[in-house]
Amino acid sequence: MAALLPVNKESASKFQAHAEARLSHEQAPKLLARYLTSGDPRGALIDDYVYELTGSSLQSTEQVQKVAGALGVTDAKLRKRIGELKPLFVARNEIVHELDLKAPEKPGDRHRRIRSIGKTKEMAHHGLETTQQIVNSVAKTLGSPGPHLRPEA
């Protein structure tokens, strides 16, 4: 994030909005004191921003969209692709929060949800490919060499 802010206006704008929100919060004096007494006030504020963006471990399309925006990802196709991750997050949340079991219709009736391996692989690949595209977008903004320089197939 620290490398991205000087070269991406979208990222810098979102970071500034975060800083303004933090410093207008009722805890602003304590936050300001913490930032100013740290060895690197800007770095401390960036760390808070990154934690705000990732602290809940990105468990929804909305959270991924927010992070993509903070990273300056504006490509409409990529942002649409992120929105298409919803089935992946729904399945993930069902597995984690419901232990992948359907609600029993009668006592002792515990059946697992059915998910084909093909559909599961498709969702996982979509998630991984979307993540790679986000990374490529940020790398391109930073001028880093990498797969983003290869022509798309």
Secondary structure per residue as TSV (DSSP state, phi and psi in degrees):
chain	resnum	aa	ss	phi	psi
A	1	M	-	360.0	-40.8
A	2	A	T	-61.1	-37.1
A	3	A	T	-74.9	-28.9
A	4	L	T	-78.6	-36.2
A	5	L	T	-56.0	-43.0
A	6	P	T	-70.9	-17.7
A	7	V	T	-113.0	-1.7
A	8	N	-	-132.9	110.9
A	9	K	H	-61.7	-38.5
A	10	E	H	-62.0	-47.0
A	11	S	H	-62.9	-44.4
A	12	A	H	-62.3	-39.7
A	13	S	H	-65.1	-43.8
A	14	K	H	-67.4	-36.7
A	15	F	H	-65.8	-42.3
A	16	Q	H	-62.0	-41.7
A	17	A	H	-61.6	-39.1
A	18	H	H	-63.3	-45.9
A	19	A	H	-61.2	-43.5
A	20	E	H	-61.9	-41.8
A	21	A	H	-64.9	-43.3
A	22	R	H	-62.3	-40.8
A	23	L	H	-85.7	-2.4
A	24	S	H	-107.0	-0.1
A	25	H	S	-70.5	155.9
A	26	E	T	-62.2	-22.8
A	27	Q	T	-90.2	12.3
A	28	A	H	-52.5	-44.5
A	29	P	H	-58.8	-42.0
A	30	K	H	-66.9	-42.7
A	31	L	H	-63.1	-45.2
A	32	L	H	-61.5	-43.3
A	33	A	H	-61.3	-42.3
A	34	R	H	-63.7	-44.0
A	35	Y	H	-63.6	-46.8
A	36	L	H	-69.4	-28.2
A	37	T	H	-91.9	-3.9
A	38	S	S	-76.2	164.2
A	39	G	S	-68.7	-19.8
A	40	D	-	-146.5	88.3
A	41	P	H	-56.1	-44.3
A	42	R	H	-64.4	-42.5
A	43	G	H	-60.8	-39.8
A	44	A	H	-64.9	-39.7
A	45	L	H	-67.8	-39.7
A	46	I	H	-63.3	-42.8
A	47	D	H	-59.0	-42.9
A	48	D	H	-61.2	-41.1
A	49	Y	H	-63.9	-47.1
A	50	V	H	-61.4	-41.9
A	51	Y	H	-63.5	-41.1
A	52	E	H	-61.2	-39.3
A	53	L	H	-73.2	-32.2
A	54	T	H	-118.3	-6.6
A	55	G	T	-59.0	-28.6
A	56	S	T	-94.5	14.0
A	57	S	-	59.5	28.8
A	58	L	-	50.2	69.7
A	59	Q	-	-108.6	22.4
A	60	S	S	-157.7	160.4
A	61	T	H	-63.2	-34.2
A	62	E	H	-61.7	-42.3
A	63	Q	H	-67.4	-39.7
A	64	V	H	-66.7	-39.4
A	65	Q	H	-60.7	-41.6
A	66	K	H	-63.2	-43.6
A	67	V	H	-66.0	-42.6
A	68	A	H	-59.3	-41.4
A	69	G	H	-63.2	-42.3
A	70	A	H	-64.4	-30.0
A	71	L	T	-84.4	0.7
A	72	G	T	80.5	18.7
A	73	V	-	-77.9	113.4
A	74	T	-	-117.1	-6.9
A	75	D	-	-58.0	119.4
A	76	A	H	-61.8	-38.1
A	77	K	H	-64.6	-42.1
A	78	L	H	-68.5	-40.8
A	79	R	H	-64.1	-37.4
A	80	K	H	-64.9	-42.7
A	81	R	H	-60.1	-39.2
A	82	I	H	-60.6	-43.6
A	83	G	H	-59.7	-28.8
A	84	E	T	-77.1	-0.4
A	85	L	T	-79.4	-5.6
A	86	K	H	-50.5	-47.7
A	87	P	H	-58.7	-34.6
A	88	L	H	-62.3	-45.9
A	89	F	H	-69.3	-35.8
A	90	V	H	-61.7	-48.2
A	91	A	H	-62.2	-43.6
A	92	R	H	-59.4	-45.0
A	93	N	H	-68.2	-36.3
A	94	E	H	-62.4	-44.4
A	95	I	H	-63.6	-48.3
A	96	V	H	-72.9	-46.1
A	97	H	H	-88.8	-22.4
A	98	E	H	-113.9	6.1
A	99	L	T	54.1	28.8
A	100	D	T	61.2	25.3
A	101	L	B	-111.8	141.7
A	102	K	-	-75.6	156.0
A	103	A	-	-65.7	133.3
A	104	P	-	-67.2	138.4
A	105	E	S	-82.5	-26.1
A	106	K	S	-149.1	164.4
A	107	P	T	-54.2	134.5
A	108	G	T	81.7	-1.1
A	109	D	-	-94.3	97.7
A	110	R	-	-124.8	107.2
A	111	H	-	-116.5	142.0
A	112	R	B	-76.6	150.3
A	113	R	-	-66.8	149.2
A	114	I	-	-101.5	123.2
A	115	R	-	-134.8	123.7
A	116	S	-	-71.5	150.8
A	117	I	H	-63.7	-35.2
A	118	G	H	-62.5	-46.9
A	119	K	H	-66.5	-39.5
A	120	T	H	-63.6	-44.7
A	121	K	H	-62.8	-41.9
A	122	E	H	-59.7	-45.9
A	123	M	H	-64.3	-44.0
A	124	A	H	-63.7	-43.8
A	125	H	H	-64.3	-40.2
A	126	H	H	-60.8	-43.5
A	127	G	H	-63.4	-45.5
A	128	L	H	-67.1	-42.2
A	129	E	H	-65.3	-38.9
A	130	T	H	-64.5	-43.1
A	131	T	H	-59.5	-44.2
A	132	Q	H	-62.5	-38.1
A	133	Q	H	-66.3	-36.1
A	134	I	H	-65.1	-46.7
A	135	V	H	-59.8	-44.1
A	136	N	H	-61.7	-40.1
A	137	S	H	-62.4	-45.0
A	138	V	H	-67.2	-42.0
A	139	A	H	-61.1	-40.5
A	140	K	H	-63.4	-42.5
A	141	T	H	-60.5	-39.0
A	142	L	H	-81.0	-5.7
A	143	G	T	75.7	22.0
A	144	S	-	-82.6	140.7
A	145	P	-	-71.0	149.9
A	146	G	S	166.8	-169.0
A	147	P	G	-63.0	-20.2
A	148	H	G	-65.6	-16.6
A	149	L	G	-84.4	-14.9
A	150	R	S	-77.3	143.0
A	151	P	-	-65.4	144.1
A	152	E	-	-71.6	142.9
A	153	A	-	-77.2	360.0
